[in-house]
């Protein structure tokens, strides 16, 4: 079940991550201390006000945080360790709505010993943004195909800021 990045790389923590699979999270980019992911907001991810449930946005940001905290290919010295959240804060700035594509960009800000600090910015974009109102005849743009995320759209408007504090512990 490991999700592949657009470049074909996978991250081992996604192999048994059924929540991320259910959310339809796609890994866009991975690097040491960095992760970019995205997903499309579906109806079952909305609250009673018709906007993205805060728990969905939080879980989405938490996945980006986890990917940035844990290297896809750990060094031999780090092989017996995992990095987990010791605490997080999230600030919701704007709502997101069904059909929008969320992008989370996670970056390590500091690492001292076994403790780290990571920031995750979460954006929402309309997948049809930038598509002409009267599109020429031909194939449907990727941004409007149900279940398919667009590959060339900007991340959109900032809707949430997530700050995570991490701690590296033994897997056992």
Secondary structure, DSSP 4 states (H G I P E B T S, - for coil): -PPBBTTS-B-GGGTT-HHHHHHT-EEEEEETTEEEEEEE--GGGB-TTSBB-HHHHHHHHHHHHHHHHS-SS--GGGTTEEEEEEEEEEEE-S--BTTEEEEEEEEEEEEETTEEEEEEEEEEEETTTT--SSPPSSSPPGGGSTT---SS----EEEEEEEEEEEEEE--
